[in-house]
Amino acid sequence: FQMDTTPESYLDLFPLDAIVYLTPDSENVLEDISPDKVYVLGGLVDESIHKELTLQRAREQSLQTARLPIREYMVKAPNSRNYHSETLAINQVFDILCTYYETRNWPVALKAGVSSGKGYVLREAAQP
């Protein structure tokens, strides 16, 4: 992966049809990473206050959306707080995407990037 920073908006730098806005609220599952696409990591400061804000932002900008395949490869693990969240920190999403790009293996990438504190574990069938 290459990461550059710029004060310019991604909307001004890339064609709309090349942008995929990653948000845990998308109905579309990210199945693979394409070198022809630009992936925008939707970020929030507090997930409890702004439900679906990243999805709403992407829709307002007419962008494709996708979510990581957490539900497809992971299951909710019992925990004392009964807490389960698919909302990840930007660095976790970036690490998952980097690991997937290197391995082309979602279970390996998700296991490496989704902390146990999120309340999810790999499905038995998805164990690497």
DOKEDREN-281340 format. One record per atom (N, C-alpha, C): residue number from 1; residue in three letters; z, y negated, x; atom name. Coordinates in Angstrom, 2 decimals. Atoms other than C-alpha are relative to their C-alpha. Layout:
N
+-----+-----+---------+---------+---------+----+
|   i |  aa |      pz |      py |      px | at |
+-----+-----+---------+---------+---------+----+
| NUM | ala |       Z |       Y |       X | CA |
...
+-----+-----+---------+---------+---------+----+
//
This chain:
128
+-----+-----+---------+---------+---------+----+
|   i |  aa |      pz |      py |      px | at |
+-----+-----+---------+---------+---------+----+
|   1 | phe |    0.00 |    1.18 |    0.83 |  N |
|   1 | phe |    0.00 |    0.00 |    0.00 | CA |
|   1 | phe |    0.00 |   -1.23 |    0.87 |  C |
|   2 | gln |   -0.04 |    1.29 |   -0.66 |  N |
|   2 | gln |   -0.61 |   -3.56 |    1.05 | CA |
|   2 | gln |    0.67 |   -0.98 |   -0.95 |  C |
|   3 | met |   -0.66 |    0.98 |    0.83 |  N |
|   3 | met |    1.61 |   -6.34 |   -0.20 | CA |
|   3 | met |   -0.15 |   -1.37 |    0.65 |  C |
|   4 | asp |    0.14 |    1.38 |   -0.44 |  N |
|   4 | asp |    0.75 |  -10.02 |    0.14 | CA |
|   4 | asp |    0.73 |   -0.88 |   -0.99 |  C |
|   5 | thr |   -0.63 |    0.96 |    0.90 |  N |
|   5 | thr |    2.59 |  -12.99 |   -1.29 | CA |
|   5 | thr |   -0.84 |   -1.27 |   -0.03 |  C |
|   6 | thr |    0.77 |    1.22 |    0.19 |  N |
|   6 | thr |    0.95 |  -16.09 |   -2.66 | CA |
|   6 | thr |    0.60 |   -0.77 |   -1.18 |  C |
|   7 | pro |   -0.47 |    0.78 |    1.16 |  N |
|   7 | pro |    1.95 |  -18.94 |   -4.98 | CA |
|   7 | pro |   -0.95 |    0.08 |   -1.19 |  C |
|   8 | glu |    0.99 |   -0.10 |    1.08 |  N |
|   8 | glu |   -1.19 |  -18.24 |   -7.03 | CA |
|   8 | glu |    0.36 |    1.12 |   -0.97 |  C |
|   9 | ser |   -0.23 |   -1.02 |    1.01 |  N |
|   9 | ser |   -1.01 |  -16.25 |  -10.24 | CA |
|   9 | ser |   -0.98 |    1.16 |    0.17 |  C |
|  10 | tyr |    0.89 |   -1.16 |   -0.02 |  N |
|  10 | tyr |   -2.41 |  -12.73 |  -10.32 | CA |
|  10 | tyr |   -1.14 |   -0.16 |   -0.99 |  C |
|  11 | leu |    1.04 |    0.23 |    0.99 |  N |
|  11 | leu |   -4.37 |  -13.90 |  -13.36 | CA |
|  11 | leu |   -1.17 |   -0.81 |    0.57 |  C |
|  12 | asp |    1.04 |    0.79 |   -0.64 |  N |
|  12 | asp |   -6.29 |  -16.31 |  -11.13 | CA |
|  12 | asp |   -0.67 |    0.74 |    1.15 |  C |
|  13 | leu |    0.50 |   -0.70 |   -1.19 |  N |
|  13 | leu |   -6.82 |  -13.84 |   -8.29 | CA |
|  13 | leu |   -0.83 |    1.24 |   -0.30 |  C |
|  14 | phe |    0.65 |   -1.28 |    0.30 |  N |
|  14 | phe |   -8.05 |  -10.69 |  -10.05 | CA |
|  14 | phe |   -0.59 |   -0.02 |   -1.40 |  C |
|  15 | pro |    0.54 |   -0.11 |    1.36 |  N |
|  15 | pro |  -10.27 |   -9.83 |  -13.02 | CA |
|  15 | pro |    0.99 |    0.69 |   -0.92 |  C |
|  16 | leu |   -0.96 |   -0.58 |    0.95 |  N |
|  16 | leu |   -8.26 |   -9.00 |  -16.13 | CA |
|  16 | leu |   -0.12 |    1.51 |   -0.12 |  C |
|  17 | asp |    0.16 |   -1.44 |    0.18 |  N |
|  17 | asp |   -9.76 |   -5.53 |  -16.39 | CA |
|  17 | asp |    0.42 |    0.81 |    1.22 |  C |
|  18 | ala |   -0.48 |   -0.71 |   -1.19 |  N |
|  18 | ala |   -8.52 |   -4.68 |  -12.88 | CA |
|  18 | ala |    1.52 |    0.05 |    0.05 |  C |
|  19 | ile |   -1.46 |    0.12 |   -0.05 |  N |
|  19 | ile |   -4.88 |   -5.54 |  -13.63 | CA |
|  19 | ile |    0.64 |    1.01 |   -0.95 |  C |
|  20 | val |   -0.83 |   -0.88 |    0.83 |  N |
|  20 | val |   -2.41 |   -2.94 |  -14.89 | CA |
|  20 | val |    1.43 |   -0.50 |    0.15 |  C |
|  21 | tyr |   -1.36 |    0.54 |    0.00 |  N |
|  21 | tyr |    0.95 |   -4.42 |  -15.83 | CA |
|  21 | tyr |    0.95 |    1.15 |   -0.29 |  C |
|  22 | leu |   -0.94 |   -1.11 |    0.17 |  N |
|  22 | leu |    3.70 |   -1.84 |  -15.33 | CA |
|  22 | leu |    1.26 |   -0.48 |   -0.71 |  C |
|  23 | thr |   -1.18 |    0.33 |    0.80 |  N |
|  23 | thr |    6.44 |   -2.00 |  -17.94 | CA |
|  23 | thr |    0.53 |    1.29 |   -0.63 |  C |
|  24 | pro |   -0.55 |   -1.23 |    0.60 |  N |
|  24 | pro |    8.84 |    0.70 |  -19.20 | CA |
|  24 | pro |   -0.24 |    0.08 |   -1.50 |  C |
|  25 | asp |    0.22 |    0.02 |    1.45 |  N |
|  25 | asp |    7.95 |   -0.33 |  -22.76 | CA |
|  25 | asp |   -1.44 |    0.35 |   -0.40 |  C |
|  26 | ser |    1.39 |   -0.32 |    0.33 |  N |
|  26 | ser |    4.25 |    0.60 |  -22.52 | CA |
|  26 | ser |   -0.10 |    1.36 |   -0.66 |  C |
|  27 | glu |    0.29 |   -1.30 |    0.61 |  N |
|  27 | glu |    2.88 |    3.41 |  -24.66 | CA |
|  27 | glu |   -0.94 |    0.82 |    0.88 |  C |
|  28 | asn |    0.95 |   -0.67 |   -0.89 |  N |
|  28 | asn |    0.43 |    4.29 |  -21.86 | CA |
|  28 | asn |    0.72 |    0.53 |    1.24 |  C |
|  29 | val |   -0.62 |   -0.62 |   -1.17 |  N |
|  29 | val |    1.49 |    6.68 |  -19.11 | CA |
|  29 | val |   -0.89 |   -0.19 |    1.22 |  C |
|  30 | leu |    0.73 |    0.11 |   -1.26 |  N |
|  30 | leu |    0.46 |    5.95 |  -15.53 | CA |
|  30 | leu |   -0.18 |    1.42 |    0.55 |  C |
|  31 | glu |    0.26 |   -1.37 |   -0.44 |  N |
|  31 | glu |   -1.21 |    9.23 |  -14.58 | CA |
|  31 | glu |   -0.41 |    0.07 |    1.46 |  C |
|  32 | asp |    0.44 |    0.03 |   -1.39 |  N |
|  32 | asp |   -2.72 |    8.22 |  -11.25 | CA |
|  32 | asp |   -0.13 |   -1.45 |    0.43 |  C |
|  33 | ile |    0.18 |    1.34 |   -0.56 |  N |
|  33 | ile |   -3.10 |    5.22 |   -8.96 | CA |
|  33 | ile |   -1.44 |   -0.11 |    0.47 |  C |
|  34 | ser |    1.40 |    0.22 |   -0.36 |  N |
|  34 | ser |   -6.58 |    3.80 |   -8.53 | CA |
|  34 | ser |   -0.09 |   -1.14 |    1.01 |  C |
|  35 | pro |    0.19 |    1.10 |   -0.96 |  N |
|  35 | pro |   -7.65 |    1.74 |   -5.51 | CA |
|  35 | pro |   -0.77 |   -1.17 |   -0.60 |  C |
|  36 | asp |    0.75 |    1.06 |    0.67 |  N |
|  36 | asp |   -9.78 |   -0.29 |   -7.93 | CA |
|  36 | asp |    0.86 |   -0.87 |   -0.91 |  C |
|  37 | lys |   -0.90 |    0.72 |    0.90 |  N |
|  37 | lys |   -6.75 |   -1.52 |   -9.86 | CA |
|  37 | lys |    1.04 |   -0.79 |    0.79 |  C |
|  38 | val |   -1.09 |    0.80 |   -0.54 |  N |
|  38 | val |   -4.08 |   -4.12 |   -9.17 | CA |
|  38 | val |    1.20 |    0.24 |   -0.92 |  C |
|  39 | tyr |   -1.18 |   -0.35 |    0.79 |  N |
|  39 | tyr |   -0.62 |   -3.06 |  -10.31 | CA |
|  39 | tyr |    1.04 |   -1.12 |    0.11 |  C |
|  40 | val |   -1.00 |    1.07 |    0.06 |  N |
|  40 | val |    1.78 |   -5.78 |  -11.42 | CA |
|  40 | val |    1.30 |    0.63 |   -0.48 |  C |
|  41 | leu |   -1.30 |   -0.54 |    0.38 |  N |
|  41 | leu |    5.45 |   -4.82 |  -11.52 | CA |
|  41 | leu |    0.71 |   -1.06 |   -0.84 |  C |
|  42 | gly |   -0.68 |    0.93 |    0.89 |  N |
|  42 | gly |    7.01 |   -6.50 |  -14.54 | CA |
|  42 | gly |    1.48 |   -0.04 |    0.34 |  C |
|  43 | gly |   -1.38 |    0.09 |   -0.42 |  N |
|  43 | gly |   10.41 |   -7.82 |  -13.54 | CA |
|  43 | gly |    0.84 |   -0.90 |   -0.89 |  C |
|  44 | leu |   -0.96 |    0.75 |    0.79 |  N |
|  44 | leu |   13.47 |   -9.06 |  -15.38 | CA |
|  44 | leu |    1.30 |   -0.12 |    0.77 |  C |
|  45 | val |   -1.32 |    0.13 |   -0.61 |  N |
|  45 | val |   16.88 |  -10.28 |  -14.38 | CA |
|  45 | val |    1.01 |    0.86 |   -0.74 |  C |
|  46 | asp |   -0.98 |   -0.74 |    0.78 |  N |
|  46 | asp |   18.82 |   -8.64 |  -17.22 | CA |
|  46 | asp |   -0.71 |    0.77 |   -1.11 |  C |
|  47 | glu |    0.74 |   -0.83 |    0.95 |  N |
|  47 | glu |   17.31 |   -5.72 |  -19.14 | CA |
|  47 | glu |    0.60 |    0.00 |   -1.40 |  C |
|  48 | ser |   -0.65 |   -0.11 |    1.30 |  N |
|  48 | ser |   19.85 |   -5.86 |  -21.98 | CA |
|  48 | ser |   -0.34 |   -1.17 |   -0.93 |  C |
|  49 | ile |    0.26 |    1.19 |    0.82 |  N |
|  49 | ile |   18.84 |   -9.33 |  -23.16 | CA |
|  49 | ile |   -1.46 |   -0.09 |   -0.43 |  C |
|  50 | his |    1.42 |    0.25 |    0.23 |  N |
|  50 | his |   15.05 |   -9.18 |  -23.01 | CA |
|  50 | his |   -0.77 |    1.29 |   -0.27 |  C |
|  51 | lys |    0.72 |   -1.22 |    0.34 |  N |
|  51 | lys |   13.91 |   -5.96 |  -24.65 | CA |
|  51 | lys |   -1.47 |   -0.29 |   -0.23 |  C |
|  52 | glu |    1.45 |    0.06 |    0.15 |  N |
|  52 | glu |   10.14 |   -5.52 |  -24.41 | CA |
|  52 | glu |   -0.61 |   -1.33 |    0.45 |  C |
|  53 | leu |    0.55 |    1.27 |   -0.46 |  N |
|  53 | leu |    9.68 |   -8.91 |  -22.72 | CA |
|  53 | leu |   -1.20 |    0.20 |    0.90 |  C |
|  54 | thr |    1.13 |   -0.22 |   -0.90 |  N |
|  54 | thr |    7.42 |   -7.50 |  -20.02 | CA |
|  54 | thr |   -1.22 |    0.49 |   -0.77 |  C |
|  55 | leu |    1.12 |   -0.47 |    0.82 |  N |
|  55 | leu |    5.28 |   -5.70 |  -22.61 | CA |
|  55 | leu |   -0.60 |   -1.17 |   -0.77 |  C |
|  56 | gln |    0.47 |    1.18 |    0.73 |  N |
|  56 | gln |    5.06 |   -8.89 |  -24.67 | CA |
|  56 | gln |   -0.80 |   -0.93 |    0.91 |  C |
|  57 | arg |    0.69 |    0.88 |   -0.95 |  N |
|  57 | arg |    4.06 |  -10.90 |  -21.59 | CA |
|  57 | arg |   -1.38 |    0.56 |    0.33 |  C |
|  58 | ala |    1.29 |   -0.63 |   -0.31 |  N |
|  58 | ala |    1.32 |   -8.41 |  -20.71 | CA |
|  58 | ala |   -0.97 |   -0.12 |   -1.17 |  C |
|  59 | arg |    0.87 |    0.11 |    1.18 |  N |
|  59 | arg |   -0.03 |   -8.43 |  -24.27 | CA |
|  59 | arg |   -0.52 |   -1.43 |   -0.17 |  C |
|  60 | glu |    0.42 |    1.40 |    0.12 |  N |
|  60 | glu |   -0.10 |  -12.23 |  -24.31 | CA |
|  60 | glu |   -1.12 |   -0.32 |    1.00 |  C |
|  61 | gln |    1.00 |    0.24 |   -1.04 |  N |
|  61 | gln |   -2.22 |  -12.10 |  -21.14 | CA |
|  61 | gln |   -1.18 |    0.97 |   -0.12 |  C |
|  62 | ser |    1.08 |   -0.96 |    0.26 |  N |
|  62 | ser |   -4.51 |   -9.37 |  -22.59 | CA |
|  62 | ser |   -0.18 |    1.00 |    1.14 |  C |
|  63 | leu |    0.04 |   -0.93 |   -1.13 |  N |
|  63 | leu |   -3.63 |   -6.96 |  -19.78 | CA |
|  63 | leu |    0.24 |    1.43 |   -0.45 |  C |
|  64 | gln |   -0.32 |   -1.41 |    0.18 |  N |
|  64 | gln |   -3.66 |   -3.19 |  -19.66 | CA |
|  64 | gln |    1.45 |    0.20 |    0.42 |  C |
|  65 | thr |   -1.38 |   -0.31 |   -0.40 |  N |
|  65 | thr |   -0.15 |   -1.75 |  -19.48 | CA |
|  65 | thr |    0.13 |    1.49 |    0.26 |  C |
|  66 | ala |   -0.32 |   -1.41 |   -0.23 |  N |
|  66 | ala |    1.32 |    1.49 |  -18.24 | CA |
|  66 | ala |    1.47 |    0.09 |    0.38 |  C |
|  67 | arg |   -1.38 |   -0.26 |   -0.41 |  N |
|  67 | arg |    4.72 |    3.03 |  -17.61 | CA |
|  67 | arg |   -0.01 |    1.21 |    0.93 |  C |
|  68 | leu |   -0.13 |   -1.18 |   -0.86 |  N |
|  68 | leu |    5.86 |    5.51 |  -15.01 | CA |
|  68 | leu |    0.24 |    1.22 |   -0.87 |  C |
|  69 | pro |   -0.13 |   -1.21 |    0.84 |  N |
|  69 | pro |    5.81 |    9.11 |  -16.28 | CA |
|  69 | pro |    1.39 |    0.64 |    0.06 |  C |
|  70 | ile |   -1.37 |   -0.49 |   -0.04 |  N |
|  70 | ile |    9.59 |    9.43 |  -16.39 | CA |
|  70 | ile |    0.23 |    1.03 |   -1.10 |  C |
|  71 | arg |   -0.21 |   -0.92 |    1.13 |  N |
|  71 | arg |    9.63 |   11.08 |  -19.85 | CA |
|  71 | arg |   -0.77 |    1.30 |    0.16 |  C |
|  72 | glu |    0.84 |   -1.19 |   -0.16 |  N |
|  72 | glu |    6.93 |   13.51 |  -18.81 | CA |
|  72 | glu |    0.57 |    0.97 |    1.04 |  C |
|  73 | tyr |   -0.49 |   -0.84 |   -1.09 |  N |
|  73 | tyr |    8.72 |   14.82 |  -15.69 | CA |
|  73 | tyr |    1.52 |    0.08 |    0.09 |  C |
|  74 | met |   -1.45 |    0.05 |   -0.11 |  N |
|  74 | met |   12.39 |   14.03 |  -16.28 | CA |
|  74 | met |    0.63 |    0.19 |   -1.38 |  C |
|  75 | val |   -0.76 |   -0.14 |    1.25 |  N |
|  75 | val |   15.05 |   14.74 |  -18.90 | CA |
|  75 | val |    1.30 |   -0.79 |    0.14 |  C |
|  76 | lys |   -1.28 |    0.69 |   -0.01 |  N |
|  76 | lys |   18.19 |   12.92 |  -19.90 | CA |
|  76 | lys |    1.09 |    0.97 |    0.45 |  C |
|  77 | ala |   -1.10 |   -0.81 |   -0.50 |  N |
|  77 | ala |   21.17 |   14.24 |  -18.00 | CA |
|  77 | ala |    1.28 |   -0.43 |   -0.71 |  C |
|  78 | pro |   -1.30 |    0.39 |    0.60 |  N |
|  78 | pro |   24.58 |   14.40 |  -19.69 | CA |
|  78 | pro |    0.80 |   -0.81 |    1.02 |  C |
|  79 | asn |   -0.87 |    0.78 |   -0.87 |  N |
|  79 | asn |   26.88 |   11.75 |  -18.27 | CA |
|  79 | asn |    1.11 |   -0.62 |   -0.83 |  C |
|  80 | ser |   -1.21 |    0.45 |    0.70 |  N |
|  80 | ser |   30.26 |   10.28 |  -19.15 | CA |
|  80 | ser |   -0.23 |   -1.27 |   -0.82 |  C |
|  81 | arg |    0.27 |    1.25 |    0.73 |  N |
|  81 | arg |   28.82 |    6.94 |  -20.29 | CA |
|  81 | arg |   -1.10 |    0.18 |   -1.05 |  C |
|  82 | asn |    1.15 |   -0.23 |    0.88 |  N |
|  82 | asn |   25.94 |    8.53 |  -22.27 | CA |
|  82 | asn |   -1.05 |   -1.10 |    0.21 |  C |
|  83 | tyr |    0.91 |    1.07 |   -0.38 |  N |
|  83 | tyr |   23.72 |    6.08 |  -20.41 | CA |
|  83 | tyr |   -1.30 |    0.60 |    0.53 |  C |
|  84 | his |    1.32 |   -0.43 |   -0.44 |  N |
|  84 | his |   19.98 |    6.63 |  -19.98 | CA |
|  84 | his |   -0.93 |   -1.21 |   -0.06 |  C |
|  85 | ser |    0.88 |    1.16 |   -0.04 |  N |
|  85 | ser |   17.54 |    3.94 |  -18.88 | CA |
|  85 | ser |   -1.23 |    0.30 |    0.84 |  C |
|  86 | glu |    1.26 |   -0.12 |   -0.73 |  N |
|  86 | glu |   13.90 |    4.00 |  -17.86 | CA |
|  86 | glu |   -0.35 |   -1.32 |    0.70 |  C |
|  87 | thr |    0.21 |    1.28 |   -0.65 |  N |
|  87 | thr |   14.18 |    0.40 |  -16.64 | CA |
|  87 | thr |    0.52 |    0.09 |    1.42 |  C |
|  88 | leu |   -0.34 |   -0.13 |   -1.41 |  N |
|  88 | leu |   14.15 |    0.40 |  -12.86 | CA |
|  88 | leu |   -0.11 |   -1.35 |    0.70 |  C |
|  89 | ala |    0.14 |    1.19 |   -0.84 |  N |
|  89 | ala |   14.59 |   -2.25 |  -10.20 | CA |
|  89 | ala |   -1.39 |    0.00 |    0.63 |  C |
|  90 | ile |    1.34 |    0.13 |   -0.56 |  N |
|  90 | ile |   11.37 |   -3.57 |   -8.69 | CA |
|  90 | ile |   -0.15 |    0.82 |    1.27 |  C |
|  91 | asn |    0.09 |   -0.78 |   -1.24 |  N |
|  91 | asn |   12.16 |   -1.96 |   -5.32 | CA |
|  91 | asn |   -0.09 |    1.49 |   -0.29 |  C |
|  92 | gln |    0.10 |   -1.41 |    0.36 |  N |
|  92 | gln |   12.62 |    1.41 |   -7.04 | CA |
|  92 | gln |   -1.41 |    0.34 |   -0.47 |  C |
|  93 | val |    1.38 |   -0.22 |    0.47 |  N |
|  93 | val |    9.25 |    1.12 |   -8.80 | CA |
|  93 | val |   -0.96 |    0.00 |    1.19 |  C |
|  94 | phe |    0.86 |    0.08 |   -1.19 |  N |
|  94 | phe |    7.61 |    0.08 |   -5.53 | CA |
|  94 | phe |    0.12 |    1.26 |    0.84 |  C |
|  95 | asp |   -0.23 |   -1.24 |   -0.78 |  N |
|  95 | asp |    9.19 |    3.05 |   -3.70 | CA |
|  95 | asp |   -0.65 |    1.20 |   -0.67 |  C |
|  96 | ile |    0.61 |   -1.11 |    0.74 |  N |
|  96 | ile |    8.04 |    5.44 |   -6.43 | CA |
|  96 | ile |   -1.52 |   -0.04 |    0.16 |  C |
|  97 | leu |    1.46 |    0.13 |   -0.14 |  N |
|  97 | leu |    4.47 |    4.10 |   -6.28 | CA |
|  97 | leu |   -0.44 |    0.35 |    1.42 |  C |
|  98 | cys |    0.35 |   -0.32 |   -1.40 |  N |
|  98 | cys |    4.41 |    4.33 |   -2.46 | CA |
|  98 | cys |    0.09 |    1.50 |    0.24 |  C |
|  99 | thr |   -0.17 |   -1.45 |   -0.20 |  N |
|  99 | thr |    5.75 |    7.89 |   -2.50 | CA |
|  99 | thr |   -1.08 |    0.76 |   -0.74 |  C |
| 100 | tyr |    1.06 |   -0.68 |    0.74 |  N |
| 100 | tyr |    3.29 |    8.91 |   -5.21 | CA |
| 100 | tyr |   -1.35 |   -0.16 |    0.73 |  C |
| 101 | tyr |    1.27 |    0.25 |   -0.70 |  N |
| 101 | tyr |    0.40 |    7.31 |   -3.29 | CA |
| 101 | tyr |   -0.14 |    0.92 |    1.21 |  C |
| 102 | glu |    0.02 |   -0.86 |   -1.18 |  N |
| 102 | glu |    1.34 |    9.32 |   -0.19 | CA |
| 102 | glu |   -0.08 |    1.48 |   -0.36 |  C |
| 103 | thr |   -0.13 |   -1.43 |    0.31 |  N |
| 103 | thr |    2.10 |   12.64 |   -1.91 | CA |
| 103 | thr |   -0.89 |    0.47 |   -1.15 |  C |
| 104 | arg |    0.72 |   -0.35 |    1.24 |  N |
| 104 | arg |    0.09 |   12.51 |   -5.17 | CA |
| 104 | arg |    0.80 |    1.00 |   -0.82 |  C |
| 105 | asn |   -0.90 |   -0.93 |    0.68 |  N |
| 105 | asn |    3.11 |   14.26 |   -6.66 | CA |
| 105 | asn |    1.06 |   -0.82 |   -0.74 |  C |
| 106 | trp |   -0.95 |    0.78 |    0.78 |  N |
| 106 | trp |    5.01 |   12.58 |   -9.51 | CA |
| 106 | trp |    1.42 |    0.53 |    0.10 |  C |
| 107 | pro |   -1.39 |   -0.46 |   -0.13 |  N |
| 107 | pro |    8.07 |   14.88 |   -9.38 | CA |
| 107 | pro |    0.66 |   -0.43 |    1.31 |  C |
| 108 | val |   -0.55 |    0.42 |   -1.29 |  N |
| 108 | val |    8.55 |   14.14 |   -5.68 | CA |
| 108 | val |    0.29 |   -1.50 |   -0.01 |  C |
| 109 | ala |   -0.16 |    1.46 |    0.02 |  N |
| 109 | ala |    8.06 |   10.40 |   -6.22 | CA |
| 109 | ala |    1.15 |   -0.42 |   -0.90 |  C |
| 110 | leu |   -1.05 |    0.37 |    0.94 |  N |
| 110 | leu |   10.35 |   10.21 |   -9.24 | CA |
| 110 | leu |    1.38 |    0.43 |    0.51 |  C |
| 111 | lys |   -1.28 |   -0.48 |   -0.54 |  N |
| 111 | lys |   13.07 |   12.29 |   -7.61 | CA |
| 111 | lys |    0.49 |   -0.94 |    1.09 |  C |
| 112 | ala |   -0.36 |    0.91 |   -1.09 |  N |
| 112 | ala |   13.01 |    9.94 |   -4.62 | CA |
| 112 | ala |    0.38 |   -1.39 |   -0.50 |  C |
| 113 | gly |   -0.17 |    1.39 |    0.42 |  N |
| 113 | gly |   13.00 |    6.74 |   -6.66 | CA |
| 113 | gly |    0.90 |   -0.27 |   -1.18 |  C |
| 114 | val |   -0.85 |    0.21 |    1.18 |  N |
| 114 | val |   14.96 |    7.25 |   -9.89 | CA |
| 114 | val |    1.42 |    0.43 |    0.36 |  C |
| 115 | ser |   -1.37 |   -0.32 |   -0.40 |  N |
| 115 | ser |   18.64 |    7.03 |   -8.99 | CA |
| 115 | ser |    0.72 |    0.77 |   -1.11 |  C |
| 116 | ser |   -0.75 |   -0.80 |    0.98 |  N |
| 116 | ser |   21.09 |    9.38 |  -10.70 | CA |
| 116 | ser |    0.73 |   -0.90 |   -1.00 |  C |
| 117 | gly |   -0.67 |    0.93 |    0.90 |  N |
| 117 | gly |   22.77 |    6.32 |  -12.21 | CA |
| 117 | gly |   -0.81 |   -0.37 |   -1.23 |  C |
| 118 | lys |    0.85 |    0.28 |    1.15 |  N |
| 118 | lys |   19.80 |    5.96 |  -14.58 | CA |
| 118 | lys |    0.13 |    1.06 |   -1.08 |  C |
| 119 | gly |   -0.25 |   -1.03 |    1.00 |  N |
| 119 | gly |   20.82 |    9.18 |  -16.32 | CA |
| 119 | gly |   -1.13 |    0.98 |   -0.21 |  C |
| 120 | tyr |    1.12 |   -0.93 |    0.11 |  N |
| 120 | tyr |   17.65 |   11.18 |  -15.69 | CA |
| 120 | tyr |   -0.04 |    0.93 |    1.20 |  C |
| 121 | val |    0.22 |   -0.98 |   -1.07 |  N |
| 121 | val |   16.96 |   14.32 |  -13.66 | CA |
| 121 | val |   -1.35 |    0.66 |   -0.26 |  C |
| 122 | leu |    1.28 |   -0.69 |    0.17 |  N |
| 122 | leu |   13.76 |   16.25 |  -13.03 | CA |
| 122 | leu |    0.15 |    1.20 |   -0.93 |  C |
| 123 | arg |    0.04 |   -1.23 |    0.81 |  N |
| 123 | arg |   12.84 |   18.91 |  -15.58 | CA |
| 123 | arg |   -0.04 |    1.19 |    0.96 |  C |
| 124 | glu |    0.02 |   -1.21 |   -0.83 |  N |
| 124 | glu |   13.31 |   22.42 |  -14.21 | CA |
| 124 | glu |   -1.42 |    0.34 |    0.44 |  C |
| 125 | ala |    1.39 |   -0.37 |   -0.29 |  N |
| 125 | ala |    9.56 |   23.03 |  -14.41 | CA |
| 125 | ala |   -0.66 |   -0.99 |    0.96 |  C |
| 126 | ala |    0.61 |    1.03 |   -0.84 |  N |
| 126 | ala |    8.87 |   19.83 |  -12.46 | CA |
| 126 | ala |    0.62 |   -0.06 |    1.39 |  C |
| 127 | gln |   -0.66 |    0.03 |   -1.30 |  N |
| 127 | gln |   11.09 |   20.61 |   -9.47 | CA |
| 127 | gln |   -1.04 |    0.20 |    1.11 |  C |
| 128 | pro |    0.97 |   -0.12 |   -1.10 |  N |
| 128 | pro |    9.12 |   20.04 |   -6.24 | CA |
| 128 | pro |    0.28 |    1.21 |    0.87 |  C |
+-----+-----+---------+---------+---------+----+
//
